[in-house]
Amino acid sequence: MKNKLLFTTFLALIIGVSAHAQTDTTVRMFQSGMGIYAEFGLLPNNQTMREQLDRLQIKPFTSFMGSIVLAKRTESQRWFSEGRLIIMNSTNYTTDKDVRKAYLGGFGIGTDGGPKLVNNKRWNVLLPIGFDLMLYRLKIKGNQTATIGQVLQNPSSFEPVKLTTGNINLHAGIGADYKINFLPKWHDQVYISGKATYHLPILGRRKWKTEDVTISDLSSLKLNQVYLQIGLVFFPKNNGKMWGPMGMHKKG
């Protein structure tokens, strides 16, 4: 109930921001660009799950959770928004033979946006608010050797276990863009962009599942922590042509 109330409040806030953006007279003069970011959690996480895997003699994934984020940035003088494509991974560095290992990955889409608290020649200061729809996969596989006869006689023993879970992650925080004059022949603007946001999962107790089985005793994925995002945003010249006849109006 608490999560549903929080989610409803959050959606109302996003709708309010969007409605305010529509009344902003500068929103007609906006530009569009593409961004690429690295995003990673600042604190160790999922300790309980990793300990459970270790007790099962499965080498757990590391506590480091990192993502590559591809984004489409749209902005006016006072507002910005981004559509996000997220590819997440938590690594496993073990090279030991005959040891089962767990790999954690994820894929999702999302959005964020909000006002520009500062917009001058060198800086934007942003207030990003948004959400991501994520699907995570826990893959457990052996790092072993076998003869072809062993594999043919019992192929299921060598197949990896694949568990999945989904989540809706709300996030909010603060960000900044530093504007640089990089390749001005091709770009109207280039930003070095960074954000620090707190992520809060709405479906935080979701069970892990295979195709037809729900796992009852494996800890849920812990995602609530501060994430740091840093990357580049490019605004190419002639972006009206790039995004088609319904595309962006170049700033004058």
Accessible surface in RSA format (square Angstrom, percent):
REM  Atomic radii and reference values for relative SASA: ProtOr
REM  Chains: A
REM  Algorithm: Lee & Richards
REM  Probe-radius: 1.40
REM  Slices: 20
REM RES _ NUM      All-atoms   Total-Side   Main-Chain    Non-polar    All polar
REM                ABS   REL    ABS   REL    ABS   REL    ABS   REL    ABS   REL
RES MET A   1   185.83  96.2 147.10  97.4  38.72  92.2 124.95 106.2  60.88  80.7
RES LYS A   2   172.87  84.3 163.20 100.1   9.67  23.0 110.77  99.7  62.10  66.1
RES ASN A   3    62.87  43.4  61.59  59.5   1.28   3.1  10.55  25.4  52.33  50.6
RES LYS A   4   151.92  74.1 148.57  91.2   3.35   8.0  94.29  84.9  57.64  61.4
RES LEU A   5   116.32  64.8 112.21  80.3   4.11  10.3 115.85  81.4   0.47   1.3
RES LEU A   6    65.58  36.5  61.84  44.2   3.75   9.4  64.98  45.6   0.60   1.6
RES PHE A   7    52.85  26.4  52.85  32.7   0.00   0.0  52.85  32.0   0.00   0.0
RES THR A   8    85.51  60.8  83.32  84.5   2.19   5.2  60.45  81.2  25.07  37.9
RES THR A   9    80.41  57.2  75.50  76.5   4.91  11.7  64.65  86.8  15.76  23.8
RES PHE A  10    23.22  11.6  19.95  12.4   3.27   8.5  22.95  13.9   0.27   0.8
RES LEU A  11    61.53  34.3  61.53  44.0   0.00   0.0  61.53  43.2   0.00   0.0
RES ALA A  12    60.97  56.1  47.75  73.7  13.22  30.1  52.18  73.5   8.79  23.3
RES LEU A  13    89.93  50.1  83.87  60.0   6.06  15.2  89.64  63.0   0.29   0.8
RES ILE A  14    36.24  20.6  34.88  26.0   1.36   3.3  36.11  26.0   0.13   0.4
RES ILE A  15   118.01  67.2 116.10  86.5   1.91   4.6 117.74  84.8   0.28   0.8
RES GLY A  16    37.62  46.4   0.00   N/A  37.62  46.4  31.81  87.3   5.80  13.0
RES VAL A  17    32.95  21.7  30.06  27.2   2.90   7.0  32.04  27.8   0.91   2.5
RES SER A  18    56.95  48.1  52.20  69.7   4.75  10.9  33.07  70.4  23.88  33.5
RES ALA A  19    57.35  52.7  48.72  75.2   8.64  19.6  55.28  77.8   2.08   5.5
RES HIS A  20    96.43  52.7  90.92  63.2   5.51  14.1  58.56  60.3  37.88  44.1
RES ALA A  21    15.97  14.7  15.97  24.6   0.00   0.0  15.97  22.5   0.00   0.0
RES GLN A  22   137.19  76.7 115.47  84.4  21.72  51.7  38.60  82.2  98.59  74.8
RES THR A  23   101.54  72.2  74.57  75.6  26.97  64.3  75.64 101.6  25.90  39.1
RES ASP A  24     6.21   4.4   0.34   0.3   5.88  13.9   4.89  11.5   1.32   1.3
RES THR A  25    99.35  70.7  87.62  88.8  11.72  27.9  65.13  87.5  34.21  51.7
RES THR A  26    37.78  26.9  34.24  34.7   3.54   8.4  37.78  50.8   0.00   0.0
RES VAL A  27    40.03  26.3  39.77  36.0   0.26   0.6  39.77  34.6   0.26   0.7
RES ARG A  28   163.06  68.5 158.05  80.6   5.01  11.9  64.78  88.5  98.27  59.6
RES MET A  29    85.37  44.2  85.34  56.5   0.03   0.1  61.46  52.3  23.92  31.7
RES PHE A  30    47.93  24.0  47.93  29.7   0.00   0.0  47.93  29.1   0.00   0.0
RES GLN A  31     7.66   4.3   7.66   5.6   0.00   0.0   0.68   1.4   6.98   5.3
RES SER A  32     0.00   0.0   0.00   0.0   0.00   0.0   0.00   0.0   0.00   0.0
RES GLY A  33     0.00   0.0   0.00   N/A   0.00   0.0   0.00   0.0   0.00   0.0
RES MET A  34    85.48  44.3  84.94  56.2   0.54   1.3  84.81  72.1   0.68   0.9
RES GLY A  35     6.08   7.5   0.00   N/A   6.08   7.5   2.02   5.5   4.06   9.1
RES ILE A  36    84.89  48.3  83.17  62.0   1.71   4.1  83.17  59.9   1.71   4.6
RES TYR A  37     3.02   1.4   0.34   0.2   2.68   7.0   2.93   2.2   0.08   0.1
RES ALA A  38    42.12  38.7  39.85  61.5   2.27   5.2  39.85  56.1   2.27   6.0
RES GLU A  39    10.15   5.8   8.34   6.3   1.81   4.3   0.25   0.5   9.90   8.1
RES PHE A  40    58.51  29.3  58.39  36.2   0.11   0.3  58.51  35.5   0.00   0.0
RES GLY A  41    11.09  13.7   0.00   N/A  11.09  13.7   0.74   2.0  10.35  23.2
RES LEU A  42    86.28  48.1  58.75  42.0  27.53  69.2  63.08  44.3  23.20  62.4
RES LEU A  43   110.47  61.5 104.79  75.0   5.68  14.3 107.23  75.3   3.24   8.7
RES PRO A  44   104.00  75.8  83.36  76.0  20.64  75.0  85.86  70.9  18.14 112.7
RES ASN A  45    23.10  15.9  18.40  17.8   4.70  11.3   5.05  12.2  18.05  17.4
RES ASN A  46     4.96   3.4   0.84   0.8   4.13   9.9   1.57   3.8   3.40   3.3
RES GLN A  47    96.59  54.0  93.12  68.1   3.47   8.3  49.80 106.0  46.78  35.5
RES THR A  48    78.57  55.9  76.87  77.9   1.70   4.0  40.49  54.4  38.08  57.6
RES MET A  49     0.76   0.4   0.45   0.3   0.31   0.7   0.45   0.4   0.31   0.4
RES ARG A  50    35.16  14.8  34.36  17.5   0.80   1.9   2.78   3.8  32.37  19.6
RES GLU A  51    80.60  46.3  77.26  58.4   3.34   8.0  25.49  49.3  55.11  45.0
RES GLN A  52    34.36  19.2  32.76  23.9   1.60   3.8   7.25  15.4  27.11  20.6
RES LEU A  53     1.95   1.1   1.95   1.4   0.00   0.0   1.95   1.4   0.00   0.0
RES ASP A  54    87.69  61.4  78.55  78.2   9.13  21.6   7.54  17.7  80.15  79.9
RES ARG A  55   171.88  72.2 139.46  71.1  32.41  77.2  78.02 106.6  93.86  56.9
RES LEU A  56   108.34  60.3  99.55  71.2   8.79  22.1 103.80  72.9   4.54  12.2
RES GLN A  57   153.07  85.6 135.12  98.7  17.95  42.7  46.35  98.7 106.72  80.9
RES ILE A  58     8.12   4.6   7.29   5.4   0.83   2.0   7.90   5.7   0.21   0.6
RES LYS A  59    92.81  45.3  89.34  54.8   3.47   8.3  35.11  31.6  57.69  61.5
RES PRO A  60    23.58  17.2  18.88  17.2   4.70  17.1  18.88  15.6   4.70  29.2
RES PHE A  61     1.99   1.0   0.78   0.5   1.21   3.1   0.78   0.5   1.21   3.5
RES THR A  62    37.32  26.5  31.59  32.0   5.73  13.7  37.19  50.0   0.14   0.2
RES SER A  63    32.34  27.3  27.53  36.7   4.81  11.1   2.37   5.1  29.97  42.0
RES PHE A  64   101.38  50.7  95.14  58.9   6.23  16.2 101.04  61.3   0.34   1.0
RES MET A  65     7.92   4.1   5.07   3.4   2.85   6.8   5.55   4.7   2.37   3.1
RES GLY A  66    12.18  15.0   0.00   N/A  12.18  15.0  10.38  28.5   1.80   4.0
RES SER A  67    16.93  14.3   9.51  12.7   7.43  17.1   2.94   6.3  14.00  19.6
RES ILE A  68    85.59  48.7  85.25  63.5   0.34   0.8  85.25  61.4   0.34   0.9
RES VAL A  69     0.16   0.1   0.16   0.1   0.00   0.0   0.16   0.1   0.00   0.0
RES LEU A  70    70.58  39.3  68.03  48.7   2.55   6.4  68.37  48.0   2.21   6.0
RES ALA A  71     2.11   1.9   0.02   0.0   2.09   4.8   1.88   2.7   0.23   0.6
RES LYS A  72    77.75  37.9  73.72  45.2   4.03   9.6  41.26  37.1  36.49  38.9
RES ARG A  73     0.09   0.0   0.09   0.0   0.00   0.0   0.09   0.1   0.00   0.0
RES THR A  74    36.01  25.6  34.68  35.2   1.33   3.2  24.22  32.5  11.79  17.8
RES GLU A  75     3.10   1.8   0.23   0.2   2.87   6.8   2.87   5.5   0.23   0.2
RES SER A  76     2.02   1.7   0.90   1.2   1.12   2.6   0.90   1.9   1.12   1.6
RES GLN A  77    83.22  46.5  79.87  58.4   3.35   8.0  27.63  58.8  55.59  42.2
RES ARG A  78   121.77  51.1 119.92  61.1   1.85   4.4  38.18  52.2  83.59  50.7
RES TRP A  79    23.30   9.4  23.02  11.1   0.28   0.7  23.02  12.3   0.28   0.5
RES PHE A  80     6.44   3.2   0.00   0.0   6.44  16.8   2.56   1.5   3.88  11.1
RES SER A  81    51.63  43.6  51.24  68.4   0.39   0.9  31.10  66.2  20.52  28.8
RES GLU A  82     2.39   1.4   0.36   0.3   2.02   4.8   1.99   3.8   0.40   0.3
RES GLY A  83    37.30  46.0   0.00   N/A  37.30  46.0  28.74  78.9   8.57  19.2
RES ARG A  84    12.47   5.2   4.72   2.4   7.76  18.5   1.94   2.7  10.53   6.4
RES LEU A  85    61.41  34.2  60.82  43.5   0.59   1.5  60.82  42.7   0.59   1.6
RES ILE A  86     4.34   2.5   4.34   3.2   0.00   0.0   4.34   3.1   0.00   0.0
RES ILE A  87    87.22  49.6  84.33  62.8   2.89   7.0  84.33  60.7   2.89   7.8
RES MET A  88    11.10   5.7   6.88   4.6   4.22  10.1   6.88   5.8   4.22   5.6
RES ASN A  89    74.98  51.7  72.43  70.0   2.55   6.1  27.28  65.6  47.70  46.1
RES SER A  90     0.57   0.5   0.00   0.0   0.57   1.3   0.01   0.0   0.56   0.8
RES THR A  91    40.48  28.8  37.46  38.0   3.02   7.2  40.46  54.3   0.02   0.0
RES ASN A  92    17.23  11.9   1.25   1.2  15.98  38.5   0.22   0.5  17.02  16.4
RES TYR A  93   161.93  75.6 140.41  79.9  21.52  56.0 116.36  87.4  45.57  56.2
RES THR A  94    19.90  14.2   8.75   8.9  11.15  26.6  13.74  18.4   6.16   9.3
RES THR A  95   115.90  82.4  98.78 100.1  17.12  40.8  71.63  96.2  44.26  66.9
RES ASP A  96    83.38  58.4  77.29  76.9   6.09  14.4  17.37  40.9  66.01  65.8
RES LYS A  97   140.82  68.7 124.65  76.5  16.17  38.5  79.59  71.6  61.23  65.2
RES ASP A  98   102.01  71.5  73.25  72.9  28.76  68.0  32.82  77.2  69.19  69.0
RES VAL A  99    45.01  29.6  41.18  37.3   3.82   9.2  44.70  38.8   0.30   0.8
RES ARG A 100   116.23  48.8 113.36  57.8   2.87   6.8  37.68  51.5  78.55  47.6
RES LYS A 101    18.02   8.8  18.02  11.1   0.00   0.0   2.52   2.3  15.50  16.5
RES ALA A 102     0.00   0.0   0.00   0.0   0.00   0.0   0.00   0.0   0.00   0.0
RES TYR A 103    58.99  27.5  57.98  33.0   1.01   2.6  48.24  36.2  10.75  13.3
RES LEU A 104     0.62   0.3   0.00   0.0   0.62   1.6   0.57   0.4   0.05   0.1
RES GLY A 105    19.61  24.2   0.00   N/A  19.61  24.2  17.37  47.7   2.24   5.0
RES GLY A 106    12.19  15.0   0.00   N/A  12.19  15.0   4.64  12.7   7.55  16.9
RES PHE A 107   109.80  54.9 108.38  67.1   1.42   3.7 108.38  65.7   1.42   4.1
RES GLY A 108     3.99   4.9   0.00   N/A   3.99   4.9   3.99  10.9   0.00   0.0
RES ILE A 109    98.96  56.3  98.88  73.7   0.08   0.2  98.88  71.2   0.08   0.2
RES GLY A 110    14.02  17.3   0.00   N/A  14.02  17.3   6.18  17.0   7.84  17.6
RES THR A 111    52.11  37.1  52.11  52.8   0.00   0.0  33.66  45.2  18.45  27.9
RES ASP A 112     4.86   3.4   1.29   1.3   3.57   8.4   3.04   7.2   1.82   1.8
RES GLY A 113    12.63  15.6   0.00   N/A  12.63  15.6   8.98  24.7   3.64   8.2
RES GLY A 114     1.64   2.0   0.00   N/A   1.64   2.0   0.00   0.0   1.64   3.7
RES PRO A 115    31.38  22.9  31.38  28.6   0.00   0.0  31.38  25.9   0.00   0.0
RES LYS A 116    20.61  10.1   1.54   0.9  19.07  45.4   0.31   0.3  20.31  21.6
RES LEU A 117   100.87  56.2  68.41  48.9  32.46  81.6  72.44  50.9  28.43  76.5
RES VAL A 118    62.17  40.9  56.83  51.5   5.33  12.8  62.17  54.0   0.00   0.0
RES ASN A 119    51.65  35.6  17.76  17.2  33.88  81.6   9.75  23.5  41.90  40.5
RES ASN A 120    75.41  52.0  63.52  61.4  11.89  28.6  41.98 101.0  33.43  32.3
RES LYS A 121   184.57  90.0 160.37  98.4  24.20  57.6 114.67 103.2  69.90  74.5
RES ARG A 122   109.77  46.1 109.27  55.7   0.49   1.2  32.96  45.0  76.81  46.6
RES TRP A 123   113.42  45.5 113.42  54.9   0.00   0.0  92.79  49.5  20.63  33.5
RES ASN A 124     0.00   0.0   0.00   0.0   0.00   0.0   0.00   0.0   0.00   0.0
RES VAL A 125    39.14  25.8  39.14  35.4   0.00   0.0  39.14  34.0   0.00   0.0
RES LEU A 126     0.00   0.0   0.00   0.0   0.00   0.0   0.00   0.0   0.00   0.0
RES LEU A 127    65.61  36.5  65.61  46.9   0.00   0.0  65.61  46.1   0.00   0.0
RES PRO A 128     0.00   0.0   0.00   0.0   0.00   0.0   0.00   0.0   0.00   0.0
RES ILE A 129    21.53  12.3  17.51  13.0   4.02   9.7  17.51  12.6   4.02  10.9
RES GLY A 130     0.46   0.6   0.00   N/A   0.46   0.6   0.46   1.3   0.00   0.0
RES PHE A 131    43.86  21.9  43.86  27.2   0.00   0.0  43.86  26.6   0.00   0.0
RES ASP A 132     3.88   2.7   3.88   3.9   0.00   0.0   0.01   0.0   3.87   3.9
RES LEU A 133    81.84  45.6  77.13  55.2   4.71  11.9  77.80  54.6   4.04  10.9
RES MET A 134    15.14   7.8   6.30   4.2   8.84  21.0   6.63   5.6   8.51  11.3
RES LEU A 135   106.44  59.3 102.65  73.4   3.79   9.5 102.65  72.1   3.79  10.2
RES TYR A 136     7.04   3.3   7.04   4.0   0.00   0.0   0.59   0.4   6.46   8.0
RES ARG A 137   102.75  43.1 101.79  51.9   0.97   2.3  28.92  39.5  73.83  44.7
RES LEU A 138     0.00   0.0   0.00   0.0   0.00   0.0   0.00   0.0   0.00   0.0
RES LYS A 139    46.71  22.8  46.71  28.7   0.00   0.0   8.32   7.5  38.39  40.9
RES ILE A 140    16.42   9.3  14.51  10.8   1.91   4.6  14.51  10.5   1.91   5.2
RES LYS A 141    84.24  41.1  80.98  49.7   3.26   7.8  33.22  29.9  51.02  54.3
RES GLY A 142    31.39  38.7   0.00   N/A  31.39  38.7   1.95   5.3  29.44  65.9
RES ASN A 143    39.25  27.1  36.49  35.3   2.76   6.7   6.98  16.8  32.28  31.2
RES GLN A 144    84.70  47.4  56.63  41.4  28.07  66.8  11.59  24.7  73.11  55.4
RES THR A 145   108.06  76.9  86.61  87.8  21.45  51.1  64.35  86.4  43.71  66.1
RES ALA A 146    45.43  41.8   5.53   8.5  39.90  90.8  12.61  17.8  32.82  86.9
RES THR A 147    84.25  59.9  77.23  78.3   7.02  16.7  78.48 105.4   5.77   8.7
RES ILE A 148   128.78  73.3 120.09  89.5   8.69  20.9 122.67  88.3   6.11  16.6
RES GLY A 149    27.76  34.2   0.00   N/A  27.76  34.2  26.68  73.2   1.09   2.4
RES GLN A 150    96.31  53.9  91.96  67.2   4.35  10.4  28.64  61.0  67.67  51.3
RES VAL A 151    51.67  34.0  51.60  46.7   0.07   0.2  51.60  44.8   0.07   0.2
RES LEU A 152   128.93  71.8 106.12  75.9  22.81  57.3 107.93  75.8  21.00  56.5
RES GLN A 153   156.91  87.7 120.31  87.9  36.60  87.1  44.07  93.8 112.83  85.6
RES ASN A 154    73.36  50.6  72.54  70.1   0.81   2.0  20.23  48.7  53.12  51.3
RES PRO A 155    71.26  51.9  69.45  63.3   1.82   6.6  69.61  57.5   1.65  10.3
RES SER A 156    77.90  65.8  63.52  84.8  14.38  33.1  41.72  88.8  36.18  50.7
RES SER A 157    64.73  54.7  32.93  43.9  31.80  73.3  30.85  65.7  33.88  47.5
RES PHE A 158    70.41  35.2  42.90  26.6  27.51  71.6  45.87  27.8  24.54  70.2
RES GLU A 159   115.33  66.2  98.83  74.8  16.50  39.3  31.63  61.2  83.70  68.3
RES PRO A 160    52.06  37.9  35.79  32.6  16.28  59.2  36.87  30.4  15.19  94.4
RES VAL A 161    70.56  46.4  66.78  60.5   3.78   9.1  70.56  61.3   0.00   0.0
RES LYS A 162   101.98  49.8  90.64  55.6  11.35  27.0  39.40  35.5  62.59  66.7
RES LEU A 163     7.87   4.4   7.87   5.6   0.00   0.0   7.87   5.5   0.00   0.0
RES THR A 164    49.70  35.3  48.59  49.3   1.11   2.6  27.36  36.7  22.34  33.8
RES THR A 165    10.01   7.1   3.10   3.1   6.91  16.5   9.43  12.7   0.58   0.9
RES GLY A 166    13.90  17.1   0.00   N/A  13.90  17.1  11.89  32.6   2.01   4.5
RES ASN A 167    10.08   6.9   4.29   4.1   5.78  13.9   0.40   1.0   9.67   9.3
RES ILE A 168    38.70  22.0  38.70  28.8   0.00   0.0  38.70  27.9   0.00   0.0
RES ASN A 169     6.29   4.3   6.29   6.1   0.00   0.0   0.15   0.4   6.15   5.9
RES LEU A 170     5.12   2.9   4.86   3.5   0.26   0.6   4.88   3.4   0.24   0.7
RES HIS A 171     5.08   2.8   2.52   1.7   2.56   6.6   5.00   5.2   0.07   0.1
RES ALA A 172    43.06  39.6  37.03  57.1   6.03  13.7  37.20  52.4   5.86  15.5
RES GLY A 173    22.86  28.2   0.00   N/A  22.86  28.2  19.37  53.2   3.49   7.8
RES ILE A 174    92.68  52.7  91.49  68.2   1.19   2.9  91.49  65.9   1.19   3.2
RES GLY A 175     5.21   6.4   0.00   N/A   5.21   6.4   4.59  12.6   0.61   1.4
RES ALA A 176    35.57  32.7  32.49  50.1   3.09   7.0  32.55  45.8   3.03   8.0
RES ASP A 177     0.00   0.0   0.00   0.0   0.00   0.0   0.00   0.0   0.00   0.0
RES TYR A 178    78.66  36.7  78.26  44.5   0.39   1.0  43.48  32.7  35.18  43.4
RES LYS A 179    20.09   9.8  19.60  12.0   0.48   1.2   9.11   8.2  10.98  11.7
RES ILE A 180    47.44  27.0  38.74  28.9   8.70  21.0  41.03  29.5   6.40  17.4
RES ASN A 181   122.87  84.7  90.33  87.3  32.53  78.3  34.96  84.1  87.91  85.0
RES PHE A 182    97.47  48.8  93.22  57.7   4.25  11.0  94.96  57.6   2.51   7.2
RES LEU A 183    78.12  43.5  71.33  51.0   6.79  17.1  73.80  51.8   4.32  11.6
RES PRO A 184    72.45  52.8  69.26  63.1   3.19  11.6  70.58  58.3   1.87  11.6
RES LYS A 185   156.97  76.6 136.57  83.8  20.40  48.6  91.94  82.8  65.02  69.3
RES TRP A 186   145.71  58.5 139.30  67.4   6.41  15.0 115.43  61.5  30.28  49.1
RES HIS A 187    30.22  16.5  26.63  18.5   3.59   9.2   9.44   9.7  20.78  24.2
RES ASP A 188    44.65  31.3  17.68  17.6  26.97  63.8  14.08  33.1  30.57  30.5
RES GLN A 189    56.47  31.6  52.39  38.3   4.07   9.7  22.36  47.6  34.10  25.9
RES VAL A 190     1.16   0.8   1.03   0.9   0.13   0.3   1.03   0.9   0.13   0.3
RES TYR A 191     1.72   0.8   1.72   1.0   0.00   0.0   0.00   0.0   1.72   2.1
RES ILE A 192    73.15  41.6  69.38  51.7   3.78   9.1  69.38  50.0   3.78  10.2
RES SER A 193     0.59   0.5   0.00   0.0   0.59   1.4   0.59   1.3   0.00   0.0
RES GLY A 194    21.48  26.5   0.00   N/A  21.48  26.5  17.06  46.8   4.41   9.9
RES LYS A 195     5.72   2.8   2.57   1.6   3.15   7.5   4.82   4.3   0.90   1.0
RES ALA A 196    38.59  35.5  32.88  50.7   5.71  13.0  32.88  46.3   5.71  15.1
RES THR A 197     7.97   5.7   6.51   6.6   1.46   3.5   4.22   5.7   3.76   5.7
RES TYR A 198   101.65  47.5  96.74  55.0   4.91  12.8  75.50  56.7  26.15  32.2
RES HIS A 199    10.30   5.6  10.30   7.2   0.00   0.0   3.81   3.9   6.49   7.5
RES LEU A 200    58.17  32.4  58.17  41.6   0.00   0.0  58.17  40.9   0.00   0.0
RES PRO A 201    13.74  10.0   8.70   7.9   5.04  18.3   8.70   7.2   5.04  31.3
RES ILE A 202    11.97   6.8   9.22   6.9   2.75   6.6   9.22   6.6   2.75   7.5
RES LEU A 203    65.27  36.3  59.31  42.4   5.96  15.0  65.22  45.8   0.05   0.1
RES GLY A 204    20.33  25.1   0.00   N/A  20.33  25.1  14.08  38.6   6.24  14.0
RES ARG A 205   217.63  91.4 202.40 103.2  15.23  36.3  74.04 101.2 143.59  87.0
RES ARG A 206   110.62  46.4 104.06  53.0   6.56  15.6  21.55  29.4  89.07  54.0
RES LYS A 207    97.13  47.4  88.42  54.3   8.71  20.7  54.38  49.0  42.75  45.5
RES TRP A 208     0.63   0.3   0.38   0.2   0.25   0.6   0.26   0.1   0.37   0.6
RES LYS A 209    98.00  47.8  98.00  60.1   0.00   0.0  47.04  42.3  50.95  54.3
RES THR A 210    43.15  30.7  29.78  30.2  13.38  31.9  32.25  43.3  10.90  16.5
RES GLU A 211   183.69 105.5 141.63 107.1  42.06 100.1  64.45 124.7 119.24  97.4
RES ASP A 212   129.43  90.7  91.93  91.5  37.51  88.7  44.27 104.2  85.16  84.9
RES VAL A 213    81.18  53.4  74.10  67.1   7.08  17.1  79.32  68.9   1.86   5.1
RES THR A 214    72.39  51.5  51.66  52.4  20.72  49.4  32.50  43.7  39.88  60.3
RES ILE A 215    42.08  23.9  40.05  29.8   2.03   4.9  41.77  30.1   0.31   0.8
RES SER A 216    89.91  76.0  72.53  96.8  17.38  40.0  44.95  95.7  44.96  63.0
RES ASP A 217   112.25  78.6  95.04  94.6  17.21  40.7  42.82 100.8  69.42  69.2
RES LEU A 218    18.31  10.2  12.54   9.0   5.76  14.5  13.93   9.8   4.37  11.8
RES SER A 219    23.50  19.9  11.67  15.6  11.83  27.3  16.24  34.6   7.27  10.2
RES SER A 220    17.99  15.2  13.22  17.6   4.77  11.0   3.24   6.9  14.75  20.7
RES LEU A 221     6.12   3.4   2.21   1.6   3.92   9.8   2.21   1.5   3.92  10.5
RES LYS A 222    88.62  43.2  87.81  53.9   0.81   1.9  46.55  41.9  42.07  44.8
RES LEU A 223     2.99   1.7   2.99   2.1   0.00   0.0   2.99   2.1   0.00   0.0
RES ASN A 224    68.52  47.3  57.22  55.3  11.31  27.2   2.30   5.5  66.22  64.0
RES GLN A 225     5.72   3.2   3.18   2.3   2.55   6.1   5.16  11.0   0.57   0.4
RES VAL A 226    54.79  36.1  54.79  49.6   0.00   0.0  54.79  47.6   0.00   0.0
RES TYR A 227    18.10   8.5  17.73  10.1   0.37   1.0  13.84  10.4   4.26   5.3
RES LEU A 228    63.63  35.4  63.63  45.5   0.00   0.0  63.63  44.7   0.00   0.0
RES GLN A 229     4.35   2.4   4.35   3.2   0.00   0.0   2.07   4.4   2.29   1.7
RES ILE A 230    91.94  52.3  89.63  66.8   2.30   5.5  89.63  64.5   2.30   6.2
RES GLY A 231    14.63  18.0   0.00   N/A  14.63  18.0  14.02  38.5   0.61   1.4
RES LEU A 232    66.91  37.3  66.70  47.7   0.20   0.5  66.70  46.8   0.20   0.6
RES VAL A 233     0.00   0.0   0.00   0.0   0.00   0.0   0.00   0.0   0.00   0.0
RES PHE A 234    54.01  27.0  53.95  33.4   0.06   0.2  53.95  32.7   0.06   0.2
RES PHE A 235     0.09   0.0   0.09   0.1   0.00   0.0   0.09   0.1   0.00   0.0
RES PRO A 236    21.60  15.7  21.60  19.7   0.00   0.0  21.60  17.8   0.00   0.0
RES LYS A 237    77.14  37.6  66.64  40.9  10.51  25.0  34.68  31.2  42.46  45.2
RES ASN A 238    86.11  59.4  77.89  75.3   8.22  19.8  13.90  33.5  72.21  69.8
RES ASN A 239     0.55   0.4   0.51   0.5   0.03   0.1   0.00   0.0   0.55   0.5
RES GLY A 240    26.10  32.2   0.00   N/A  26.10  32.2  20.71  56.8   5.40  12.1
RES LYS A 241   175.32  85.5 147.79  90.7  27.53  65.6 103.78  93.4  71.55  76.2
RES MET A 242   108.99  56.4  73.82  48.9  35.17  83.7  78.97  67.1  30.02  39.8
RES TRP A 243    69.59  27.9  45.11  21.8  24.47  57.5  49.61  26.5  19.98  32.4
RES GLY A 244    26.14  32.2   0.00   N/A  26.14  32.2  23.35  64.1   2.79   6.3
RES PRO A 245   143.89 104.9 101.16  92.2  42.73 155.3 114.93  94.9  28.96 180.0
RES MET A 246   178.62  92.5 152.22 100.7  26.40  62.9 126.46 107.5  52.16  69.1
RES GLY A 247    13.08  16.1   0.00   N/A  13.08  16.1   2.67   7.3  10.41  23.3
RES MET A 248    28.39  14.7  20.65  13.7   7.74  18.4  20.44  17.4   7.95  10.5
RES HIS A 249   112.09  61.3 108.70  75.6   3.39   8.7  62.07  64.0  50.02  58.2
RES LYS A 250   102.93  50.2  84.87  52.1  18.05  43.0  56.63  51.0  46.30  49.3
RES LYS A 251    60.24  29.4  43.55  26.7  16.69  39.7  33.05  29.7  27.19  29.0
RES GLY A 252   113.01 139.4   0.00   N/A 113.01 139.4  73.77 202.4  39.24  87.9
END  Absolute sums over single chains surface
CHAIN  1 A    14324.1      12177.8       2146.3       9205.1       5119.0
END  Absolute sums over all chains
TOTAL         14324.1      12177.8       2146.3       9205.1       5119.0
